[in-house]
Amino acid sequence: MIAAPAATGWYLYGVVGAADERVRRSVEQLHGVGGAGGLVLVGGGSLAAVAGPVSLHEFGEEALRERLNDRDWLERAALAHEEVLERVAEAAAVVPLRFGSVHLRLDDVEALLDARGPAFAAALARVTGRVELGVKAWLEPRRAGAAPASSGRAYLEQLRDARRRAAAESRELAATLASAHARLLERAEEGVVNPPQPRELTGREDEMVLNAAYLVGARDEALILEVAELDDRHRRDGLRFEVTGPWPPYNFVDQGAFA
Amino acid sequence: MSVHAPTLQERVTLIELVDRVLNTGVVLTGDITLAVADVDLVYLGLRVLLSSVSTLEAAA
């Protein structure tokens, strides 16, 4: 039984199939979210968890809630979490855990693997040999409108025309995005559409109008090519498409199975 | 020929991380789990940081 020194917990990054040397090697040099490294694989059965020791001063429940308000800390820790998962994903299929899963004892982790074994096994099977690709669409800000109206009545008419135009453009955009998602789904095994992020969060002038993720075969380029095609087709209308990834399959785990 | 492979920090912004690391992936709940980051809490935290924002809708 491995016991952590006092005031240490075990931070979980993800779950892989049976512990293997490639995965172990892929994480042993990494610093992890706590910065001190020491990442291990926990579990001797058909599943293993990627875990690392963290100080409870930093990752205990109260401390963690406070640190979530520290943007610099959060960015560093989230990046470290992502780095671990990306390195693991290079070596083996992995079910990503969300940020912030801390356990007091490795025994607890093993018990969790046992208790949720079937759910993890199913989740692993779903993502083995596959990667997640992110697709975002951005709409350029509207250009300035017509010259100012000369009278109150003309102003009202202008306003009404502008509203009609905006409504029509909005319907057209919705149709374009629905069609794009349908085309991308044809080139993927699965896809999800998430809420777009507001400008306050992105800090960009253009507006995010599509925020989607797709599960594709690891060496399948069809979706990437489709995104390039969509971008080409719509750029003159101020609508841009971009693809990011490959990502560990965060969006393709069935959270309900783990509740 | 040398090719600059972007580092993780160059490739990934906090915005991407919010959408993945902080908002998706398996959440394990139960008595033996010490701490689980709450999604609402994360957005609240970010809301506090974005001081210029007057209204910011919580994630759906």
Interface residues (C-beta under 8 A of the other chain):
Chain A: G9 L12 G14 V15 L56 F59 G60 E61 L64 R65 L68 N69 D70 R71 L74 E75 A78 L79 H81 E82 E83 E86 V95 P96 L97 R98 F99 G100 S101 V102 H103 L104 D108 A111 L112 A115 R116 A123 G134 N194 P195 Q197 P198 E200 L201 T202 N211 T244 W247 P248 Y250 N251 V253 Q255 F258 A259
Chain B: L8 Q9 V12 L14 I15 E16 L17 V18 D19 R20 V21 L22 N23 T24 G25 V26 V27 L28 T29 G30 I32 T33 L34 A35 V36 A37 D38 L41 V42 L44 G45 L46 V48 L49 L50 S52 V53 L56 E57 A59 A60
